[in-house]
Amino acid sequence: MFLHSIRRRLQLLGEKLPWYQRNISKYNTRDDRCDQTNLLMQLCADRYYISPEAFQTRNCTYGPLGTELKKNIIEQWTSAIRARAYVFGITTSVQSRMCEESVRLVNVSALQEILNQDSLTKEEACQNIQTLMKDCVSVRTSLLQGALQQYIQALVLVNRTLPFGLAEIGLCHHSDSHLRHASCCSFEVTEASLVWFCSPRTSSQWMDYWAHQRLQWWRKFALGPSDFSLCNVVDEELKEGTSHGVKVLYKFPWGSETLETLWSLGDTLLLKTHQGSCTKLQCRDGRKYVVPHVISVSANVDRGILAYLCNSFQLLRKTDSKQKLHQRMVLKLHPTLTPVKVALDIGRGSGSELRQVCEGLFQEFLEAGISTWPGYLDTSLSLENLHTRYDEMGVLFTVMVSESTLKSGLLLVRNRDTTIRETMHISEIKCFLLKYISASENF
């Protein structure tokens, strides 16, 4: 009976519903929100943002565009966090033997071999499993512990002056609370963490400051900022030694989910991490020396990517002169985040000469840091199909090089958000793109 229950749990791990189906099933299948969610999922797979397997589990697998989007979000997160003085980047090990909440990676083949030995008694099976567990590698569930362990070394950099912070982005393992029959199930996420050390006198003010800053940051890149909100963590969810918690939420079509969590931890965890080193932990607070309070800010980057994809997705419908309904899907990602800023294509004319112009522009854009899609390498699609592809990819501008470019230097430039096409001289296009992207970053 004991071995049968473990075997059954292993089976259930493979039978779990895709997480998005668990959440959106409460909607009627005719509901527009459900339809749009399914369309977005298909678009993300077709345009290589997220592979189809990513919708089956919480383990996100990214395609080329998704990888670039993730890189852009991480860069903006890092830039915003490191904008304050005395915030330092660190890198800690994925393996963890000190953290109480760490996850152990089990060799499934070895475990299955133990379970298949029917001759074993319950006690013998337990002993063999415990031996197996001791040899398993433990991996972290958050980046907090690593920052706390590096606290004393960081004091040298700041000359024991408060406040200061340690920032890190790395992989962690989170548990899936939706799987009640498999509470041990975990999935890999990319976490962005800031651990802020401050005076006990000002910890509540810093908590409010960071909560406001983080909400403003998420809203800055959103097409619909109102879908992002703050809420206080209820007392029942507060961790041991935590006095206050705040969540940054996003309103997905299937319900609100947490993107980022802020905890006011006091000094409990810091003292626990460095037991017997109270004097070494103290920093200057005016004329006094105190053990600082800790504020933990942790963001789930993968869920944040999904939030921005949902937030930027638009399904536009219009009726033509023949009363035929047309549907246009667009990813209106923020100019700073969108993976591809411009696509280069060629119109009718001398193919070899037009391609040379495109290759020159391509190199010029790349050298200027403008991510560019070489559409001129594939001339099989019609202009309408090209625009459909680029809208779904989230491409900001489509630049068309044609015969008139060779004669007068004029390009045809299409804007993703307005669909307006305008002519622009080839000597002006790079400066125009750089100014457009720079203006959107400072908006």
ZICOR-V619901 format. One record per backbone hydrogen bond with DSSP energy under -1.0 kcal/mol. CO is the residue of the C=O (numbers start at 1). NH is the residue of the N-H. If there is no record, write none. Layout:
co | nh
CO | NH
CO | NH
This chain:
co | nh
1 | 5
2 | 6
3 | 7
4 | 8
5 | 9
6 | 10
7 | 11
8 | 12
9 | 13
18 | 22
19 | 23
20 | 24
21 | 25
24 | 27
28 | 31
31 | 35
32 | 36
33 | 37
34 | 38
35 | 39
36 | 40
37 | 41
38 | 42
39 | 43
40 | 44
41 | 45
42 | 46
43 | 47
44 | 49
44 | 50
45 | 48
48 | 65
48 | 66
49 | 63
51 | 54
52 | 55
53 | 56
53 | 57
61 | 51
63 | 67
64 | 68
65 | 69
66 | 70
67 | 71
68 | 72
69 | 73
70 | 74
71 | 75
72 | 76
73 | 77
74 | 78
75 | 79
76 | 80
77 | 81
78 | 82
81 | 84
86 | 165
88 | 167
94 | 140
99 | 102
103 | 139
107 | 111
108 | 112
109 | 113
110 | 114
111 | 115
112 | 116
114 | 117
116 | 118
117 | 120
121 | 125
122 | 126
123 | 127
124 | 128
125 | 129
126 | 130
127 | 131
128 | 132
129 | 133
130 | 134
133 | 136
137 | 105
138 | 96
139 | 103
140 | 173
143 | 147
144 | 148
145 | 149
146 | 150
148 | 151
150 | 154
151 | 155
154 | 158
155 | 160
160 | 284
164 | 197
165 | 88
166 | 195
167 | 90
168 | 193
170 | 191
172 | 189
174 | 187
176 | 179
178 | 180
179 | 182
182 | 185
185 | 176
187 | 174
189 | 172
190 | 301
191 | 170
192 | 299
193 | 168
194 | 297
195 | 166
196 | 295
197 | 164
198 | 293
202 | 206
203 | 207
204 | 208
205 | 209
206 | 210
207 | 211
208 | 212
209 | 213
210 | 214
211 | 215
212 | 216
213 | 217
214 | 218
215 | 219
216 | 220
219 | 222
224 | 227
225 | 228
227 | 251
229 | 249
231 | 247
234 | 237
235 | 238
239 | 242
244 | 264
245 | 233
246 | 262
247 | 231
248 | 259
248 | 260
249 | 229
250 | 252
250 | 257
252 | 255
255 | 252
257 | 250
259 | 300
260 | 248
261 | 298
262 | 246
263 | 296
264 | 243
266 | 294
267 | 271
268 | 272
269 | 273
270 | 274
274 | 277
277 | 281
283 | 290
285 | 288
288 | 285
290 | 283
293 | 198
294 | 265
295 | 196
296 | 263
297 | 194
298 | 261
299 | 192
300 | 304
301 | 305
302 | 306
303 | 307
304 | 308
305 | 309
306 | 310
307 | 311
308 | 312
312 | 332
314 | 330
316 | 328
318 | 326
320 | 323
324 | 320
326 | 318
328 | 316
330 | 314
331 | 333
334 | 337
334 | 338
340 | 396
341 | 397
342 | 373
343 | 399
344 | 376
345 | 401
348 | 403
350 | 354
351 | 355
352 | 356
353 | 357
354 | 358
355 | 359
356 | 360
357 | 361
358 | 362
359 | 363
360 | 364
361 | 365
362 | 366
363 | 367
364 | 368
365 | 370
366 | 369
371 | 341
371 | 342
373 | 344
373 | 375
374 | 377
375 | 378
382 | 386
383 | 387
384 | 388
385 | 389
386 | 390
387 | 391
388 | 392
389 | 393
390 | 394
390 | 395
391 | 331
396 | 416
397 | 343
398 | 414
399 | 345
400 | 412
401 | 347
402 | 405
402 | 406
403 | 407
404 | 408
405 | 409
409 | 426
411 | 424
412 | 400
413 | 422
414 | 398
415 | 419
420 | 415
422 | 413
424 | 411
425 | 428
428 | 432
429 | 433
430 | 434
431 | 435
432 | 436
433 | 437
434 | 438
435 | 439
436 | 440
437 | 441
438 | 442
